[in-house]
Amino acid sequence: MARTNTTTTFATFNESAINQIVDYSAKQNGTGIFAHSLNQLRAETDALLQEPLDVPGQGEAGSYEHNKHKSNYELMDACAKLYLFDGSQQYRDTILSLLLAYAERYLDMPFHEQKNTNPPGRLFHQILNEHMWLCYASLAYNAIQDSLSEADQRTIEDRLFKPMIEMFTVLYGHDFDRIHNHGIWAVAAVGICAIVVGDKETVHKSIYGMAGDGETGGFLAQIAQLFSASGYYIEGPYYHRFAIRPLCFFAEAIHEHYPEVDIYNYKQQVVGRTIMALITTSNPDGTFPALNDSSRTMNIDDEGAKAAMSVYFARYGEDEKLTATVKSQGTVWLSPCSLALCKAVDAYQGEASVRWASVDLQEGDAGERGAQGFLRSKNPAKPVSQAIMAYGQHGMGHGHFDALGIILFADGHEYLREYGYGRWVNVETKFGGRYLDENKTWARQTIAHNTVTVDELCQNNFDHQLADTHFGRGHFFLTDGNIQAMSAFANEHYDGVKMQRSVLLLELDDFEQPLVLDLYKLDSDTEHQYDYAVHYKGQITNTSFDYTSSLTERKALGKANGYQHLLEKARGKTTDKTVVTWLQDQRFHSWVTSAEQGEVIFAQTGANDPSMNLRSEDCFILRQTGSKHLFAATYETHGLFDEGSERCFGAYGQVEAVTVLAHSDEASIVKVSYKAAGTLKALTVCVSNDETKDQNSSHSVSVGNETYSWTGYINTTITTEG
Amino acid sequence: MARTNTTTTFATFNESAINQIVDYSAKQNGTGIFAHSLNQLRAETDALLQEPLDVPGQGEAGSYEHNKHKSNYELMDACAKLYLFDGSQQYRDTILSLLLAYAERYLDMPFHEQKNTNPPGRLFHQILNEHMWLCYASLAYNAIQDSLSEADQRTIEDRLFKPMIEMFTVLYGHDFDRIHNHGIWAVAAVGICAIVVGDKETVHKSIYGMAGDGETGGFLAQIAQLFSASGYYIEGPYYHRFAIRPLCFFAEAIHEHYPEVDIYNYKQQVVGRTIMALITTSNPDGTFPALNDSSRTMNIDDEGAKAAMSVYFARYGEDEKLTATVKSQGTVWLSPCSLALCKAVDAYQGEASVRWASVDLQEGDAGERGAQGFLRSKNPAKPVSQAIMAYGQHGMGHGHFDALGIILFADGHEYLREYGYGRWVNVETKFGGRYLDENKTWARQTIAHNTVTVDELCQNNFDHQLADTHFGRGHFFLTDGNIQAMSAFANEHYDGVKMQRSVLLLELDDFEQPLVLDLYKLDSDTEHQYDYAVHYKGQITNTSFDYTSSLTERKALGKANGYQHLLEKARGKTTDKTVVTWLQDQRFHSWVTSAEQGEVIFAQTGANDPSMNLRSEDCFILRQTGSKHLFAATYETHGLFDEGSERCFGAYGQVEAVTVLAHSDEASIVKVSYKAAGTLKALTVCVSNDETKDQNSSHSVSVGNETYSWTGYINTTITTEG
């Protein structure tokens, strides 16, 4: 049951909403998702409460002290939820003990030494963490506030919360208005704390900025400026899910206490748009794709994502895919605003697996700065295949130089892979868990991505200020029928080289799994070296060409721009019909390409890594020289290898060859030859390369005696050859 | 329901037993494990039956034809079970169609070309597969036999089964008596088929051998000679679980039709002993440890292991650990002999997780040829830690040269790891799925294991005939209390170098997870290079010493004996207190050793691998030079790294140093210094090195002014140092 000794109203929580969700949960006899989530939190928290409380001194990132201050705010947050929804006194007492201990010590702690661009706090080495601490501590204080003596309230507010507010708005006032993911934490933490301690002036600053104009700083400016028209966040999903947590916390508090702001309708419902943009970036396995600096494991179980789904459901209406997602997660964010979602989940009888639709998340205020494109297969009887292409903005300081990079996912795993960031987050013994040098020298470099590197250089010369002024331009994004496709240009990323990439996701009856066709077109007046990279995982099982292995020694492939980290394993000359097949987990993947006079280089990360910071990962590079060039390749997922049961079949794919029939400023025409049930077939694909043409334009291209005519961006035909 | 149109008795199946298990299952209203297993098989089989049947011609290992002949016998087996326990006519008809198709084609197929030492069959490239085919086909035929016309029976028996029997007992008669895991398949397949077709003479040969003496060949000789006194199988668990399948099939048939053989009491119940020996080798995650040639993924879900558990339960009595194991597996072997196990599983309310006790599986007829030792932690509140040491026999042609090699497992994963075999089983594009050259040049070599390689040579000079004459000798195996220990000698594996390894598994209150102490003693009159290898997976997070990385190129570490496959990544001089910590999945592992004047070499497989056959795996080697030397090291599992939730703690272990106080022919004395709750403590361990001493012997060793006195094999004391 909820606590009953309520004497005053809450500052941030709506008491009636709390009672509603507690009543609803009770009516489910403890079998609903809310009760399940609460029970799980109670079990975890009660285990933690077996240990004595500790408020330590200061320590480095990753140290005991750092971790303890973090776990203390997590513990206060857990106790606040348990006290609000369960009412047991021990949780209140725990919060009070911790807050009094912090109030006693806080002002005696000196500031940390500044270690990065983030100003130092007293508890933590950077104020970002101190903001997070304040946000949770304020919410926890608010949960027990009305039960406290006047003296305890004074102690906590005067010696802890008010000094923190002052630090953030005065000492670090110059930083308070910065539009950035850290900035959302700053205004949310300070704003929530100010609501709790009744400091209306500071609340106003937190919402409207120091200048009070709602444009140069504060929450409204943050959410107006950080997100694109589609809701996509420029730094990518990893930082998006981190920013969305304080966004939801503060939006809920504003909704409750400053309804006149009408926060959920602000700027054409940007809160709702950005929530859905985040969730729809998630991979079929629930992880977020590692676009820009990112771990490979962050997923929709993150608190920010969970809070976002509850808020969306409560404030923007029901969504069956969110219901299914939360149902499969099994737990819900413990907030009164989760009531609608809990009811839907408890009543849900549909499929647990969620298939998000294809989506191009456009960037820029009006969608004018390219997009992140996501194609997803539709056949509900088969696992989701997904192709992501990055043709939007660079992503500021966390941006990777990966324009036109693709990531492919099929049958439960990412098989054309992103390395992610060069960082062991929170691992004390890996540079305190911070970004490592190798993040710059490898992870953010163009060659570390599934795109084309020109002349062994990095896009935009690894200049992120320059890169932030450049972006891709979408050409088409087609999602009708069983052949989906996207195409985009990136003409400003390499001097004198225009690039266009077109990716088709084909759900053909002839193939067990969707087939991906990739056309990467380069256009320059002068000759360049073009390196088409395939970052894979697993074991090479066959190639169509001979290669020479680096038997007794492996050398670094280059000296800079990421190449200095690659060790050459083997190298071979390609013929026109080039195949590489590899085995990742239980599936074979075949890459088939047309590659006359090319060279395939097999490589592995590990060179110039003096502190063993890099993961050991494999790739191969198709190197070709030319001015106007088209890379045309298929990616086929096939067969099965189940070592445990020793079953294996389908080690060869069906695609036999990919042939470039023509490529020009107008169009590319490519033939994919494949076998199906003993028959040789040909898939001919025509793709428009002309920016000025649209879905109504007619094309006619002659190749030898044959003329290919079609209307629209693409055309595909399948013929039987024998 | 079971089929009801029974007109004759079965040859191998007991009709009353079938009815009993069907009746029992019906009484459970379809909720029991038998019904669940049958339903699962039915769903899988019905899906397969949507495709047309096909009996193709001949093909290579891994080819469509090869796989189809295999899947055809699996399909017949599934149909036989469904027909017996379910009665539906379509399953009978499928078996009949397939058998008639095979009968029509079989004799027209020429023999394959011989590719290895195994003679070729008509369906498959080696008769092992043909035996397996015959075994399942005979059982399937038997299930429908009484429903067939006389003409169909004649066709199938005269054109298929009898010619196969003749092939195996006449054409390949010279091979029929070979004592080998393939030999069990031969006698079981032929014996079962002979029972089914009523050929008593061949049944006799299958049980008692061609000579009829029960000693030079046949099933009795096989099971008498293949298994050690403990039931351990010389080739290791991977081949053991493969041999135990026909063993169980034929034992059940003999039990039914030749009760006078009293098969389950034969040779002091060797069948029961060998079943339990197999199951008790399994890792805490159900996989079998990769001792000798083996995949790393084979596990107790294998049909042989499942059949074995049912047979044990039916013929040797109930066992709660088997009940729990099968409960957690969720399915049971579909055989009438599973009745007792099904009843126990359906009634079972206990823990699903199984903790096997520590066991040393002695080798040789009287346990005189060493053992495979398994120490397992006991604390039921914590995940199982396990230490395996190989100090038994070599293992014939599949043996690895790994005497005194250890494998460590903690908290859900193997962290001191076996490479397993050099093979991609059944992958057509990897040498037809057969053993690769790298199995010899890497996987079986001493340096590929967690043991000490002397002078960069392989034990027994990679001569398996020689190695089969050598074996380890157990010194002690202690499982009482919270400190378990094993020690063994291997004095014949390197000329002039005697070796002893002692491994302690310590469950101390001061540590979150069990601690492993490893003492590897080498004794020679002349100086040698001793390479102590640690095969790990994951990322190095810290070392106590500086190292120099191979920055721009990595070279092969040697020219032969496996060293030619290792690329050097880095190298550093060690001090007395040497620590290496690595992160595997969510756990840190620290190796702390005393290593004055040593060198640690970090290396990775990949050199001299022209066809990319090797997996890329990491190790480090502590290299020291000496004549009489003791390697003393602890392995500590600690902390947590959960990247998804970005939580990390405990990146440093508690052990600070390992110091060798003394080592001699009599004893080794080692001090482990560690921190616990802010206190520095010392664990002092004394271990007897004298083969002539036992648990009642007194020891007294002076070190400086201190005298260590104890009785028995080991002594441990913990003192507080400050």
Interface residues (C-beta under 8 A of the other chain):
Chain A: G62 Y64 N67 S295 R296 T297 M298 N299 D301 D302 W424 V425 N426 V427 E428 T429 K430 G433 Q539 I540 T541 N542 S549 L551 T552 E553 R554 K555 A556 Q564 L567 K569 A570 T581 L583 F602 Q604 G606 A607 N608 D609 P610 S611 M612 R615 S616 D618 F641 E643 G644 S645 E646 R647 C648 F649 A651 Y652
Chain B: G62 Y64 N67 S295 R296 T297 M298 N299 D301 D302 W424 V425 N426 V427 E428 T429 K430 G433 Q539 I540 T541 N542 S549 L551 T552 E553 R554 K555 A556 Q564 L567 K569 A570 T581 L583 F602 Q604 G606 A607 N608 D609 P610 S611 M612 R615 S616 D618 F641 E643 G644 S645 E646 R647 C648 F649 A651 Y652
